[in-house]
Amino acid sequence: MATLVITGCSGSDDAAEGSGADAGMKTDLLIGQYPGADSAPLFIAMERGFFKEEGLTVKQEPIQAPQQVLGKLSNGAMDVVLGSYATILTIQEQGTEKFKYIADSYQGAQGAFGIMVKKDSPIKKVADLKGKKVGVNALAGLGTLTMNPHFKVAGLDPEKDINYVEVPTTNWLSSLDKGDVDAVWMTDPYVSEAKKELGATMLVDTMSGPTESLPITGWAATEKWVADNPKTLAAFQRAMAKAQQIAATDRSAVTKVLPTFTKIPAETAATINLGAYPTSLSAERIQRVADLMLDSGMLKKEMDVKSMIYTAPDQG
């Protein structure tokens, strides 16, 4: 097992000064982030001055997927990006760009990801979805990746028995309410909103059983960028490690920052089911994602994730 433990530096002023920017080190960074709970540690780090302590000036740009900013990442206009592991692995196999994982971000937890049905739906168990329309934000993404194993457990063939329909995230509730689809795969806060506004229920938690605690998103940079900027990368990792530790141990810090960069109201942020914030980057955990993708046909060949984990050069 290859595991990178993300450790933070001391919080003292002396330690902060000692870990500041070195001469010639890139200090101005643009970070691509998905505006959801996954990105909370980034905003905690910005809000609490962790990047400044490391001599970094960080700006962020909201994105929907890494594919949309591949050009910026390839030419160095964007330095680091948050992406689902499924997405980054797909890009890696296609060869469009070569990435290194530099920090974990978000991990699935029960109650936060699942297939939702209307209050009066005749669908009472997973097997009832045979031949039905199931809404998902991407036909080949985290939703289908995490639903397919549960369909197989229920004796369904996802390719033959399920009619996946692409439904934009912002239309999840309305599509379910209008009956455009029979069920919708949702993440919180939409799970909570569907329960509150529609009386919807969760048919199956897609972060349970075969997909329990599945890694969701992580921070990545191109192979060229990490090779060219090892000191900048180390500073970024130290700042993020401190913020990740806070997110992992203090829910109030996460719920406080969420409304500042998302459309999640403060009252909703206080009650939603949050995933977990891992404090180590484990190839073994991420390998689960690659293996699930291979099993579902989202990857064409086996992929060894260890080669994608950034390892700092030996300073000895």
DAZIPE-V24993 format. One record per residue. RES is the residue in one small letter. SS is DSSP state (helix for helix, strand for strand, loop for the rest). NEAR is the number of other C-alpha atoms within 8 Angstrom. D_CENTER is the distance of its C-alpha to the mean C-alpha in Angstrom with 2 decimals. Layout:
res=[RES,RES]
ss=[SS,SS]
near=[NEAR,NEAR]
d_center=[D_CENTER,D_CENTER]
This chain:
res=[m,a,t,l,v,i,t,g,c,s,g,s,d,d,a,a,e,g,s,g,a,d,a,g,m,k,t,d,l,l,i,g,q,y,p,g,a,d,s,a,p,l,f,i,a,m,e,r,g,f,f,k,e,e,g,l,t,v,k,q,e,p,i,q,a,p,q,q,v,l,g,k,l,s,n,g,a,m,d,v,v,l,g,s,y,a,t,i,l,t,i,q,e,q,g,t,e,k,f,k,y,i,a,d,s,y,q,g,a,q,g,a,f,g,i,m,v,k,k,d,s,p,i,k,k,v,a,d,l,k,g,k,k,v,g,v,n,a,l,a,g,l,g,t,l,t,m,n,p,h,f,k,v,a,g,l,d,p,e,k,d,i,n,y,v,e,v,p,t,t,n,w,l,s,s,l,d,k,g,d,v,d,a,v,w,m,t,d,p,y,v,s,e,a,k,k,e,l,g,a,t,m,l,v,d,t,m,s,g,p,t,e,s,l,p,i,t,g,w,a,a,t,e,k,w,v,a,d,n,p,k,t,l,a,a,f,q,r,a,m,a,k,a,q,q,i,a,a,t,d,r,s,a,v,t,k,v,l,p,t,f,t,k,i,p,a,e,t,a,a,t,i,n,l,g,a,y,p,t,s,l,s,a,e,r,i,q,r,v,a,d,l,m,l,d,s,g,m,l,k,k,e,m,d,v,k,s,m,i,y,t,a,p,d,q,g]
ss=[loop,loop,strand,strand,strand,loop,loop,loop,loop,loop,loop,loop,helix,helix,helix,helix,helix,helix,loop,loop,loop,loop,loop,loop,loop,loop,loop,strand,strand,strand,strand,strand,strand,strand,loop,loop,helix,helix,helix,helix,helix,helix,helix,helix,helix,helix,helix,loop,loop,helix,helix,helix,helix,loop,loop,loop,strand,strand,strand,strand,strand,strand,strand,loop,loop,helix,helix,helix,helix,helix,helix,helix,helix,helix,helix,loop,loop,loop,loop,strand,strand,strand,strand,strand,helix,helix,helix,helix,helix,helix,helix,helix,helix,helix,loop,loop,loop,loop,strand,strand,strand,strand,strand,strand,strand,strand,strand,loop,loop,loop,loop,loop,strand,strand,strand,strand,strand,loop,loop,loop,loop,loop,loop,loop,loop,helix,helix,helix,helix,loop,loop,loop,strand,strand,strand,strand,loop,loop,loop,loop,loop,helix,helix,helix,helix,helix,helix,helix,helix,helix,helix,helix,helix,loop,loop,loop,loop,helix,helix,helix,helix,loop,strand,strand,strand,strand,loop,loop,helix,helix,helix,helix,helix,helix,helix,helix,helix,helix,loop,loop,loop,loop,strand,strand,strand,strand,strand,loop,loop,helix,helix,helix,helix,helix,helix,helix,helix,helix,loop,loop,strand,strand,strand,strand,strand,loop,loop,loop,helix,helix,helix,loop,loop,loop,strand,strand,strand,strand,strand,strand,strand,strand,helix,helix,helix,helix,helix,helix,loop,helix,helix,helix,helix,helix,helix,helix,helix,helix,helix,helix,helix,helix,helix,helix,helix,helix,helix,helix,helix,loop,helix,helix,helix,helix,helix,helix,helix,helix,helix,helix,helix,loop,loop,loop,loop,helix,helix,helix,helix,loop,loop,loop,loop,loop,loop,strand,loop,loop,loop,strand,strand,strand,helix,helix,helix,helix,helix,helix,helix,helix,helix,helix,helix,helix,helix,helix,loop,loop,loop,loop,loop,loop,loop,loop,helix,helix,helix,helix,strand,loop,loop,loop,loop,loop,loop,loop]
near=[5,7,9,9,7,11,8,10,9,6,6,6,6,6,10,13,9,6,10,11,10,6,4,4,9,7,9,8,12,12,13,14,12,12,10,8,8,10,12,12,14,9,9,12,14,11,7,6,8,13,14,9,11,15,10,14,9,10,8,8,8,8,11,6,9,13,6,8,10,9,7,9,13,9,7,8,8,13,12,13,12,14,14,10,12,12,11,11,9,10,12,11,7,7,7,6,10,9,11,12,12,12,11,13,14,13,13,14,15,13,8,16,15,15,13,15,14,12,8,4,8,4,8,7,7,11,9,7,13,8,7,10,12,14,14,16,11,10,10,8,10,10,13,11,12,11,9,10,10,11,13,10,7,8,7,11,9,9,6,6,11,14,10,9,10,9,11,8,7,5,8,13,10,7,11,14,9,7,7,7,13,13,12,13,13,13,9,12,12,10,13,10,10,13,10,8,7,11,9,12,10,9,11,8,12,14,17,10,6,7,10,11,10,12,11,12,13,14,13,13,14,13,9,6,10,11,7,6,10,9,8,11,9,8,13,11,12,13,14,13,12,13,13,13,10,10,13,11,6,8,8,7,10,13,11,10,11,14,12,6,7,8,5,9,7,10,6,10,13,8,6,10,10,8,10,9,12,11,12,10,13,10,12,11,9,11,10,9,12,14,10,9,12,12,8,9,7,9,12,6,5,8,6,7,11,8,6,9,12,8,5,5,4,4,3,2]
d_center=[21.49,20.05,18.28,17.78,18.38,17.17,20.27,21.13,24.51,27.24,27.19,30.84,32.13,33.74,30.60,28.78,31.68,31.77,28.19,28.57,28.57,30.95,33.31,31.91,28.28,25.91,25.17,23.89,20.22,18.16,14.39,12.22,9.59,7.92,10.27,8.66,8.53,5.39,8.10,10.93,11.88,12.52,14.84,16.39,17.27,18.75,20.58,22.08,23.19,21.46,21.12,24.71,25.88,24.69,26.51,23.53,23.40,19.88,19.25,16.05,15.61,13.47,12.20,11.12,10.25,11.27,14.35,15.75,16.13,17.13,20.62,19.83,17.92,20.83,23.53,22.09,21.87,18.18,17.44,13.78,10.67,6.95,5.73,4.46,6.97,9.20,9.66,10.50,12.68,14.39,15.26,16.49,18.73,20.06,21.05,20.23,18.84,18.42,15.51,15.26,12.34,13.42,11.22,8.58,6.33,5.21,7.22,8.82,12.14,15.16,15.94,12.62,12.13,15.39,18.20,20.32,24.04,26.69,29.00,31.94,30.24,32.40,29.31,29.39,27.77,25.38,28.44,29.55,26.86,28.97,29.82,27.76,25.40,21.76,19.62,16.10,14.27,14.36,16.96,15.14,11.44,9.25,12.03,14.90,13.46,13.27,16.45,18.68,19.30,20.41,22.67,24.22,24.94,26.71,28.75,27.25,26.63,23.48,25.14,28.48,28.04,25.01,25.17,21.67,21.83,19.39,19.03,17.31,15.05,17.90,20.37,18.91,21.46,24.35,24.06,24.18,26.96,29.05,28.81,27.45,25.37,26.11,22.65,19.17,15.77,14.08,11.39,12.73,14.51,15.89,16.71,18.78,20.33,21.35,23.01,24.76,25.86,26.48,27.17,24.60,23.83,21.06,22.61,20.22,17.21,14.78,13.39,16.96,19.43,18.30,14.58,14.85,12.26,10.21,7.42,4.06,2.33,5.70,8.57,11.14,14.67,17.43,19.94,22.61,20.95,20.41,23.98,25.43,23.80,23.72,24.96,22.57,19.65,21.17,21.59,18.01,16.91,19.60,18.66,14.96,16.17,18.41,15.91,13.42,16.56,17.46,14.25,14.68,18.31,18.94,17.42,19.85,18.40,15.04,16.94,19.31,17.00,14.85,17.87,18.49,15.73,14.87,17.47,16.94,20.47,21.19,22.77,19.77,17.38,19.93,19.80,16.42,14.83,12.04,9.75,10.55,10.09,11.42,14.12,14.56,13.08,14.56,15.42,16.71,13.52,11.65,14.98,14.54,11.94,14.51,17.31,16.05,15.59,19.10,20.52,19.40,20.63,17.44,18.49,22.22,22.79,21.67,19.37,19.70,16.46,18.65,19.86,16.53,16.19,17.88,21.03,23.12,26.60,29.42,31.25,34.25]
